[in-house]
Amino acid sequence: MKKTVFNFLLFVFIYIPNISKAQENTNSEEKHHSIQFLLAHTQIQEALNENGEKTWISVPSFELNYNYEINDKWAIGLHTDIVIEDFTVETFSEENNMVERSSPIAPAIVGSYKFCNNFSALLGLGGEFSKEENFALLRLGIEYGYPFHENWELVSNITNDIKFSAYNSFSLGIGVAQKF
């Protein structure tokens, strides 16, 4: 037991300083990649309640986003929204006015332009996938990133998904991003 504790302490005091020196060397390099995780609420105006009446709902969701920074102003990424609940919506299409949605997943290829210190404008194309039906979408948004540690940011965003021939939704999210 004493030997195990001694080996552990030896490892901590010998190898941890070397690991931190290696991290200092990589921190001085420019970071181009980032992963974001956000908790969000998706707002749907065209939802239908159990009586078939049109109502506004807010459903919990989360976002998992990857970005590659091309330069200081431009980035491209894959932004994926995942709604946790099932719901029914009234669509814009003439043939099928009511569509069930079972935990839809909405990935989109998004370009972003940093127009002010920490603000970015988002524009992308993708799709919303559910077992009932799939829809193409256009994603528009604004994102704010506040650096709070070496490679970490607090991120908040507002995105609007315009689903062609279907329905619209917008999402409010807050979370963290790690640059690497």
N, C-alpha and C positions, 0 to 999 in steps of 0.2 A: 504494500500500500504506500509506504513512504517513498519507494523507488518510483512509483507511478506519479505521485505528486511532484517529486523532484524533476522527473522528465518533462512533465507538463510545464512547470515553472521555467525550466531551461529552454524549452521551445518558445515560450512566451517572450522571454527576455532576449533571446538570440535572434529569432526569426521575425518577430513583429516589427522591430525597427527597420529591417531590410525590406519588408513588404511595404511599409510606409514610404521609404525612400523610392522604391519602384513606382508607387502611386504618385509621388511628387513629380517624378520625371514625366509621367504620362499626363498629369494635370496641366503641365505647361503647354502641351500640344493642343491644337484647336480641335474641338469636338464637333462632329458633323451629324451624328445620329442622336435621336431621342425617342424614348418610349414614354407615353402618357397613359395614366389610368385616372378616369374621372367618374364620379358618381353624378347621376343626372336625373332629371325628370323630363319626360317627353310630354308635350302638350298637344292634344288632338281635338280640334274643333268639330270635326265631322263625325264624331263617335255617336253610337246609338246605345241607348240604355236597354234594359230587358223588355220594356214596352214598345220598343221600336222608335222611340222619340229621339230626335237629335239633341245631343248634349255635349258639353265640353268636358274632357277628362284629362287627368294628369296621371301618367303611369311611370313607375320607377324604371330606370334604365342605367346602364353604365357604358362607358366608352373606353375602348382600347385603341390607341393611336400610335403609329410609327411615323417619324419624320426624318428626312435627310435634308440638311441645310446645304444648299448649293453655294450660297455666299451669305453675306450679312443681311440681305433683304429677302431673298427667295428661298423657298423650301418646297419639297414635294413629299407626299406621304400617303399612307393607307390609314384612313380613319374608319373605325368600325363601331357602330352603335348597336347595342343589344337591349331590346325591351324585354322586361322580365315577365310581364303579364299578358294575358289574352284579352282581346277586345273585338268589337264589331264596329265597322265604319261604313259610312255612306260614301260611295265613290262618285266621281264626276262622269264616269262612262254611262252610256245610255243602256247597254245590254244587261249589266248586272249592277244594280243599285246598292246592294248590301254585300259586304265581304267580311268574313271572319279573319282575324289575324292571331296566330298562335306564336307568341314570343318571337317576333320578327327580328332578323339580323340584317343590318344595313351597312355593308362596306362601301367605301367610295375612295377613288383616287383623287386626292385633294392637292391643289397648289395653294401656297400661302405667300403673301407679300407683307413684310413688316413695314408699315407705313409711318409708324411713330414708335418711340423708344421700345415699349414692350407690347404694343398692339399689332395684331396681324389680321389681314382680311383673308378669308378662305373661299375658295371656289373649286367645286369638284363634281365628278360624275360617278355614279355607281348604281346599286340596285338594292331593293329591300326584298329579302327572301323569307318566305314562310311556307308551311306545308300546303296551305290553301292556294296561294297565288303569288307570283313574283311581279315586282314593279321596277321600272327604271326610275332613277331619281337624279335631281340636280341639288347639290348641297351648297348653300351660301352661309357664311358665318363671320363672326368676329371673335378673336381669341386674345386673352391677356395673360402674359407670363411674368411672374415676379420671382427673380432669383433670390433664394434664401440660404443657399449653401453652395459649395464649390460647383457641383454638377447637378444641383436640384433646383426645380422651379415649382412654385405654386401656380397652377393654371386654372383659368376659368374661361368658359366660352358660351356663346349663344349661336346655335346653328338652326337653319331652316331647311328642311327637306321637302322639296317639291316633287311629288311622285306623279309621273305622267299618267294621265287617265285614271287617277286613283284619288288620293287625298293628300293634304299637306299636314306637316307637323313641325313643331320647333322644340328645341331642347335647351335646357339650362344646365350646365355642368360645372363642377369644381373638382379639382384633384391635384395630382403631382406628376411631374415629369423628371426623368433622369436623362442627362446627356452623357453620351459615351463616344 
